[in-house]
C-alpha cells in the first residue's frame, strides 16, 4: 500500500513551517511539471519560478521569503535537502531483519552481531560485521575486515583483507575496497611489484557507487574521510588521504599518495596526479587534472588545471586563434610594406 502523509506530518518530519491547510493528504513526491494535487513538489532553483506558477502540485517545499504562487507551502531553509528527506519518508529503504541465510558462508571465527547476511555472501576468518549491517547476495567480506554498524554491502562488492569500514557506509555493486594498489619499481629486468601492505580505511557515512575502487596503501593506509560520497566508476589510488565530505563524480581518478582536504569536489572525468596536496574546498572542473598543489578554495579547470577564470579566457582565445592568425599575417605584410616604403 502506498504511503500517505498530511502536510503537517511532512512539515514536522522536515522541521518546516506550513502555510495553508496542513490537513491535506499527499501520496508522493514529484517534480513541478509532473506533480498533481496529491503530490508534494519543491522549488530549489529560482530559474524554475515560472514552472511553479503552472504546477498542479498539492504542496511545495520552498525557502522562506519566496513567493509560493498560491500553493500550499512548507517553508524550509534548504528545499532540495527537504526534497531528499521527503523522498526518504515516502520511500524508506526496506531494510531486512537480522539473520544469516543458510546458503551464506560465514567463517567460524567471524563475528556477525545482529546483521543480515544473504545467500551467496562470504564473510571470512576474523572478520567483524556490526549490528544492523546488511551483506547482500554475493558480497565478499575478506579476512580480518571490520564492518561497522548499519552498513550496506551491495551484491558482488568486495572488501579485501584488513579493510575497515565505519558506520553507515554503503558500498555499491561490483565495487572493490582494499584491492591491490598499482605499485611497481622499474628495473632493467622489468617491473618489480611493490607489496601493498597498508589498509583501506573508510570513515562513517561514506557512500561508494557501483564499480569503483579504493586501493589499499603500499605502506600508509588509504583513508576516505567521513561523509565523503564517491560516484560510480571512480578510482582512488593507494595511499590517498581523502578528507571529509568530499564529492568524487564519475570517472574521477586520484593517483597514489595524493592528499585531498575537506569538502573538495572533483567533477566528472577529473583527477589528480600523485604526491600533491589539494586544499580544503577546492573544485576541480570537468575533464581537468590537478598536476600541482592547490590552495584551499581554488577553482580550476583544464589540463594541466589552472585558475578557472584564466582557463575560460584561454578557451575563448583559443576559439579565435584562426582569425587572429589571419590578422597577424595581414599586419606582418603591412609592416613589411611600410618598411619597404621607408627604404
VOSEMI-156772 format. One record per residue (C-alpha): x, y, z; residue in three letters. Coordinates in Angstrom, 2 decimals. Layout:
<tibas>
TIBA         x         y         z   residuo
TIBA         X         Y         Z       ALA
...
</tibas>
This chain:
<tibas>
TIBA         x         y         z   residuo
TIBA      0.00      0.00      0.00       UNK
TIBA      1.31      3.43     -0.97       UNK
TIBA      2.30      5.62      1.95       UNK
TIBA      0.46      8.85      2.58       UNK
TIBA      1.04     11.74      4.94       UNK
TIBA     -0.62     15.01      5.79       UNK
TIBA      1.21     18.22      5.04       UNK
TIBA      1.51     18.81      8.80       UNK
TIBA      3.18     15.39      9.25       UNK
TIBA      5.63     16.06      6.45       UNK
TIBA      6.46     19.50      7.84       UNK
TIBA      7.11     18.03     11.28       UNK
TIBA      9.43     15.42      9.75       UNK
TIBA     11.35     18.11      7.85       UNK
TIBA     11.31     20.77     10.55       UNK
TIBA      9.42     23.15      8.27       UNK
TIBA      6.54     25.60      8.68       UNK
TIBA      3.20     25.17      6.93       UNK
TIBA      1.40     27.94      5.09       UNK
TIBA     -2.14     26.78      4.32       UNK
TIBA     -4.21     23.72      5.17       UNK
TIBA     -1.88     21.29      6.91       UNK
TIBA     -4.51     18.54      6.96       UNK
TIBA     -4.23     17.92      3.20       UNK
TIBA     -3.10     14.37      2.43       UNK
TIBA     -0.26     13.71     -0.03       UNK
TIBA      0.79     10.39     -1.52       UNK
TIBA      4.16     11.07     -3.11       UNK
TIBA      6.84     13.48     -4.31       UNK
TIBA      7.20     14.73     -7.90       UNK
TIBA      8.91     17.48     -9.87       UNK
TIBA      6.97     20.66    -10.56       UNK
TIBA      5.94     19.61    -14.07       UNK
TIBA      4.88     16.06    -13.12       UNK
TIBA      3.19     16.80     -9.79       UNK
TIBA     -0.56     16.53     -9.34       UNK
TIBA     -2.83     17.66     -6.49       UNK
TIBA     -1.84     14.56     -4.47       UNK
TIBA      1.90     15.26     -4.71       UNK
TIBA      4.49     17.28     -2.85       UNK
TIBA      6.96     19.19     -5.05       UNK
TIBA      9.82     21.62     -4.43       UNK
TIBA     11.40     24.81     -5.73       UNK
TIBA     15.17     24.90     -5.15       UNK
TIBA     16.32     26.91     -8.18       UNK
TIBA     14.92     30.40     -8.89       UNK
TIBA     15.09     29.65    -12.63       UNK
TIBA     12.02     27.44    -12.22       UNK
TIBA      9.73     30.04    -10.64       UNK
TIBA      7.61     30.12    -13.82       UNK
TIBA      7.10     26.35    -13.61       UNK
TIBA      5.91     26.75    -10.02       UNK
TIBA      3.12     29.07    -11.16       UNK
TIBA      1.93     26.46    -13.70       UNK
TIBA      2.35     23.42    -11.43       UNK
TIBA     -0.59     21.37    -10.17       UNK
TIBA      1.32     20.25     -7.05       UNK
TIBA     -0.77     19.87     -3.92       UNK
TIBA      2.01     21.42     -1.82       UNK
TIBA      5.51     22.73     -2.42       UNK
TIBA      8.73     22.86     -0.43       UNK
TIBA     10.03     26.40     -0.70       UNK
TIBA     12.52     28.68      1.02       UNK
TIBA     11.39     31.46      3.38       UNK
TIBA     10.50     34.69      1.62       UNK
TIBA      9.97     33.11     -1.81       UNK
TIBA      6.54     33.60     -3.41       UNK
TIBA      4.68     30.27     -3.37       UNK
TIBA      2.44     31.37     -6.28       UNK
TIBA     -0.74     30.47     -4.42       UNK
TIBA      0.41     26.96     -3.46       UNK
TIBA      0.08     25.30     -0.09       UNK
TIBA      3.65     25.64      1.16       UNK
TIBA      6.11     24.05      3.56       UNK
TIBA      8.82     26.59      4.31       UNK
TIBA     12.27     25.06      4.79       UNK
TIBA     15.73     26.62      4.68       UNK
TIBA     17.03     24.16      2.08       UNK
TIBA     14.25     22.93     -0.26       UNK
TIBA     16.43     20.43     -2.14       UNK
TIBA     17.55     18.81      1.10       UNK
TIBA     13.90     18.79      2.15       UNK
TIBA     13.02     17.07     -1.13       UNK
TIBA     15.60     14.35     -0.39       UNK
TIBA     14.25     13.78      3.12       UNK
TIBA     10.66     13.75      1.87       UNK
TIBA     11.53     11.09     -0.72       UNK
TIBA     13.02      9.02      2.08       UNK
TIBA      9.82      9.43      4.08       UNK
TIBA      7.64      8.14      1.25       UNK
TIBA     10.14      5.52      0.07       UNK
TIBA     12.08      4.18      3.05       UNK
TIBA     14.73      1.53      2.41       UNK
TIBA     13.24     -1.91      3.07       UNK
TIBA     15.98     -2.99      5.47       UNK
TIBA     15.77     -6.71      6.24       UNK
TIBA     15.59     -8.37      9.62       UNK
TIBA     18.90     -9.68     11.03       UNK
TIBA     19.85    -13.22     10.20       UNK
TIBA     22.31    -15.39      8.28       UNK
TIBA     20.98    -17.24      5.25       UNK
TIBA     21.83    -20.96      5.26       UNK
TIBA     23.44    -20.52      1.85       UNK
TIBA     25.83    -17.81      3.10       UNK
TIBA     29.38    -18.74      4.11       UNK
TIBA     30.49    -17.28      7.45       UNK
TIBA     33.82    -18.36      8.91       UNK
TIBA     33.61    -19.96     12.36       UNK
TIBA     35.66    -17.20     14.00       UNK
TIBA     33.91    -14.31     12.22       UNK
TIBA     31.73    -12.10     14.40       UNK
TIBA     28.33    -11.22     12.95       UNK
TIBA     26.23     -9.36     15.52       UNK
TIBA     22.63     -8.52     14.67       UNK
TIBA     23.44     -8.22     10.97       UNK
TIBA     21.90     -9.66      7.80       UNK
TIBA     23.97    -11.94      5.56       UNK
TIBA     22.22    -13.03      2.38       UNK
TIBA     22.64    -16.19      0.31       UNK
TIBA     25.92    -16.43     -1.56       UNK
TIBA     27.70    -13.86      0.61       UNK
TIBA     31.09    -14.74      2.11       UNK
TIBA     32.39    -13.49      5.47       UNK
TIBA     35.98    -14.53      6.03       UNK
TIBA     38.06    -15.59      9.01       UNK
TIBA     38.41    -13.00     11.74       UNK
TIBA     36.02    -10.57     10.06       UNK
TIBA     33.53     -8.50     12.05       UNK
TIBA     30.15     -7.29     10.77       UNK
TIBA     28.43     -4.81     13.09       UNK
TIBA     24.80     -4.67     14.24       UNK
TIBA     22.24     -3.58     11.67       UNK
TIBA     24.56     -4.09      8.71       UNK
TIBA     23.32     -5.77      5.54       UNK
TIBA     25.60     -8.03      3.48       UNK
TIBA     23.73     -8.64      0.24       UNK
TIBA     23.91    -11.66     -2.04       UNK
TIBA     27.34    -12.36     -3.46       UNK
TIBA     29.19     -9.75     -1.38       UNK
TIBA     32.68    -10.68     -0.16       UNK
TIBA     33.97     -9.67      3.27       UNK
TIBA     37.60    -10.73      3.46       UNK
TIBA     39.86    -11.95      6.20       UNK
TIBA     40.07     -9.59      9.16       UNK
TIBA     37.77     -6.97      7.64       UNK
TIBA     35.89     -4.75     10.09       UNK
TIBA     32.42     -3.53      9.06       UNK
TIBA     30.71     -1.03     11.38       UNK
TIBA     27.06     -0.58     12.26       UNK
TIBA     24.23     -0.12      9.77       UNK
TIBA     26.40     -0.57      6.68       UNK
TIBA     25.10     -1.85      3.35       UNK
TIBA     27.31     -4.04      1.17       UNK
TIBA     25.57     -4.46     -2.17       UNK
TIBA     25.73     -7.52     -4.45       UNK
TIBA     29.18     -8.59     -5.61       UNK
TIBA     31.10     -5.85     -3.86       UNK
TIBA     34.45     -6.92     -2.41       UNK
TIBA     36.15     -5.86      0.82       UNK
TIBA     39.67     -7.24      0.76       UNK
TIBA     41.54     -8.35      3.85       UNK
TIBA     42.07     -5.90      6.72       UNK
TIBA     39.85     -3.19      5.25       UNK
TIBA     37.99     -1.11      7.83       UNK
TIBA     34.55      0.44      7.34       UNK
TIBA     32.97      2.87      9.78       UNK
TIBA     29.25      3.12     10.49       UNK
TIBA     26.53      3.65      7.88       UNK
TIBA     28.84      3.03      4.93       UNK
TIBA     27.27      1.93      1.64       UNK
TIBA     29.38      0.09     -0.93       UNK
TIBA     27.81     -0.24     -4.40       UNK
TIBA     27.56     -3.33     -6.59       UNK
TIBA     30.84     -4.51     -8.05       UNK
TIBA     32.99     -2.07     -6.09       UNK
TIBA     36.31     -3.12     -4.58       UNK
TIBA     37.67     -1.74     -1.32       UNK
TIBA     41.20     -2.67     -0.32       UNK
TIBA     42.35     -4.14     -3.62       UNK
TIBA     46.00     -4.16     -4.64       UNK
TIBA     47.47     -0.72     -5.22       UNK
TIBA     49.24     -0.13     -8.52       UNK
TIBA     52.86     -0.09     -7.38       UNK
TIBA     55.89     -1.27     -9.36       UNK
TIBA     59.61     -0.49     -9.23       UNK
TIBA     61.07     -0.19    -12.71       UNK
TIBA     64.26     -2.24    -13.14       UNK
TIBA     66.36     -3.27    -16.15       UNK
TIBA     64.79     -6.71    -15.85       UNK
TIBA     61.22     -5.40    -15.81       UNK
TIBA     58.63     -4.09    -13.39       UNK
TIBA     59.16     -5.31     -9.82       UNK
TIBA     55.96     -5.48     -7.79       UNK
TIBA     55.90     -3.39     -4.61       UNK
TIBA     53.96     -5.29     -1.92       UNK
TIBA     50.87     -3.40     -0.81       UNK
TIBA     50.77     -3.91      2.96       UNK
TIBA     48.64     -0.95      4.07       UNK
TIBA     44.87     -0.93      4.58       UNK
TIBA     41.84      0.85      3.15       UNK
TIBA     40.07      2.75      5.95       UNK
TIBA     36.62      4.16      5.17       UNK
TIBA     35.03      6.71      7.53       UNK
TIBA     31.47      6.94      8.79       UNK
TIBA     28.66      7.87      6.37       UNK
TIBA     30.71      7.30      3.23       UNK
TIBA     28.98      6.08      0.07       UNK
TIBA     30.84      4.34     -2.75       UNK
TIBA     28.98      3.88     -6.03       UNK
TIBA     28.97      0.92     -8.39       UNK
TIBA     32.20     -0.43     -9.91       UNK
TIBA     34.51      1.94     -8.06       UNK
TIBA     37.84      1.04     -6.47       UNK
TIBA     39.59      2.22     -3.31       UNK
TIBA     43.02      0.56     -3.25       UNK
TIBA     44.83     -0.29     -0.06       UNK
TIBA     48.05      1.54      0.65       UNK
TIBA     51.55      0.34     -0.11       UNK
TIBA     52.69      1.30      3.40       UNK
TIBA     50.43      4.01      4.79       UNK
TIBA     46.70      3.38      4.85       UNK
TIBA     44.41      4.73      2.16       UNK
TIBA     41.85      6.85      4.03       UNK
TIBA     38.44      8.09      2.89       UNK
TIBA     37.11     10.73      5.28       UNK
TIBA     33.75     10.82      6.97       UNK
TIBA     30.78     11.82      4.83       UNK
TIBA     32.59     11.63      1.51       UNK
TIBA     30.48     10.49     -1.46       UNK
TIBA     32.06      8.57     -4.34       UNK
TIBA     30.15      8.10     -7.60       UNK
TIBA     30.24      5.10     -9.95       UNK
TIBA     33.45      4.23    -11.83       UNK
TIBA     35.88      6.14     -9.62       UNK
TIBA     39.49      5.15     -8.82       UNK
TIBA     41.13      6.10     -5.52       UNK
TIBA     44.77      5.07     -5.63       UNK
TIBA     46.94      3.58     -2.93       UNK
TIBA     47.86      5.78      0.00       UNK
TIBA     45.46      8.58     -0.91       UNK
TIBA     44.32     10.67      2.05       UNK
TIBA     40.83     11.87      1.17       UNK
TIBA     39.25     14.39      3.52       UNK
TIBA     35.77     14.61      4.98       UNK
TIBA     32.67     15.47      2.92       UNK
TIBA     34.36     15.37     -0.49       UNK
TIBA     32.46     14.66     -3.72       UNK
TIBA     34.03     12.49     -6.44       UNK
TIBA     31.90     12.40     -9.58       UNK
TIBA     32.00      9.54    -12.10       UNK
TIBA     35.33      8.73    -13.82       UNK
TIBA     37.40     10.65    -11.28       UNK
TIBA     40.87      9.22    -10.73       UNK
TIBA     43.18     10.03     -7.81       UNK
TIBA     46.76      8.84     -8.17       UNK
TIBA     48.64      7.31     -5.26       UNK
TIBA     49.69      9.30     -2.19       UNK
TIBA     47.76     12.45     -3.09       UNK
TIBA     46.37     14.33     -0.09       UNK
TIBA     42.93     15.86     -0.51       UNK
TIBA     41.43     18.30      2.00       UNK
TIBA     37.90     18.59      3.33       UNK
TIBA     34.95     19.39      1.08       UNK
TIBA     36.87     19.08     -2.18       UNK
TIBA     34.83     18.48     -5.35       UNK
TIBA     36.14     16.51     -8.33       UNK
TIBA     33.79     16.93    -11.30       UNK
TIBA     33.27     14.20    -13.90       UNK
TIBA     36.40     12.76    -15.57       UNK
TIBA     38.71     14.86    -13.43       UNK
TIBA     41.62     13.77    -11.30       UNK
TIBA     44.87     14.44     -9.51       UNK
TIBA     48.40     13.21    -10.04       UNK
TIBA     50.21     11.55     -7.16       UNK
TIBA     52.05     13.14     -4.24       UNK
TIBA     50.30     16.52     -4.37       UNK
TIBA     48.18     18.34     -1.81       UNK
TIBA     44.80     19.89     -2.56       UNK
TIBA     43.42     22.33     -0.02       UNK
TIBA     40.02     22.36      1.65       UNK
TIBA     37.08     23.36     -0.51       UNK
TIBA     38.88     23.24     -3.84       UNK
TIBA     36.87     22.48     -7.00       UNK
TIBA     38.43     20.62     -9.93       UNK
TIBA     36.36     21.06    -13.09       UNK
TIBA     35.18     18.51    -15.63       UNK
TIBA     37.98     16.86    -17.64       UNK
TIBA     40.59     18.65    -15.52       UNK
TIBA     43.74     17.22    -13.97       UNK
TIBA     45.38     18.77    -10.91       UNK
TIBA     49.12     18.39    -11.52       UNK
TIBA     50.46     20.55     -8.69       UNK
TIBA     49.43     21.59     -5.19       UNK
TIBA     46.23     23.63     -4.98       UNK
TIBA     45.42     26.23     -2.32       UNK
TIBA     42.25     25.98     -0.22       UNK
TIBA     39.22     27.19     -2.16       UNK
TIBA     40.92     27.03     -5.55       UNK
TIBA     38.64     26.59     -8.56       UNK
TIBA     40.50     25.14    -11.51       UNK
TIBA     39.86     23.72    -14.97       UNK
TIBA     41.83     22.40    -17.92       UNK
TIBA     44.87     20.15    -18.38       UNK
TIBA     47.03     20.96    -16.58       UNK
TIBA     44.48     22.54    -14.28       UNK
TIBA     44.68     26.32    -13.95       UNK
TIBA     42.55     29.02    -12.37       UNK
TIBA     39.05     28.61    -13.74       UNK
TIBA     38.78     32.25    -14.84       UNK
TIBA     42.07     32.08    -16.71       UNK
TIBA     41.01     28.81    -18.30       UNK
TIBA     37.74     30.31    -19.55       UNK
TIBA     39.61     33.26    -21.07       UNK
TIBA     42.11     30.87    -22.65       UNK
TIBA     39.36     28.76    -24.19       UNK
TIBA     37.72     31.88    -25.57       UNK
TIBA     41.02     33.00    -27.09       UNK
TIBA     41.70     29.52    -28.48       UNK
TIBA     38.46     29.60    -30.48       UNK
TIBA     39.60     32.88    -32.06       UNK
TIBA     43.11     31.71    -32.98       UNK
TIBA     42.43     31.12    -36.72       UNK
TIBA     41.11     34.65    -37.21       UNK
TIBA     43.86     36.09    -35.01       UNK
TIBA     46.49     34.33    -37.17       UNK
TIBA     44.99     35.89    -40.29       UNK
TIBA     45.12     39.30    -38.65       UNK
TIBA     48.76     38.76    -37.66       UNK
TIBA     49.71     37.80    -41.22       UNK
TIBA     47.94     40.90    -42.57       UNK
TIBA     49.76     43.07    -40.04       UNK
TIBA     53.10     41.44    -40.83       UNK
TIBA     52.51     42.07    -44.52       UNK
TIBA     51.52     45.68    -43.85       UNK
TIBA     54.58     46.26    -41.65       UNK
TIBA     56.81     44.83    -44.39       UNK
TIBA     55.20     47.16    -46.94       UNK
TIBA     55.70     50.18    -44.68       UNK
TIBA     59.29     49.29    -44.07       UNK
TIBA     59.75     48.93    -47.85       UNK
TIBA     58.24     52.39    -48.41       UNK
TIBA     60.70     53.75    -45.90       UNK
TIBA     63.59     52.43    -47.95       UNK
</tibas>
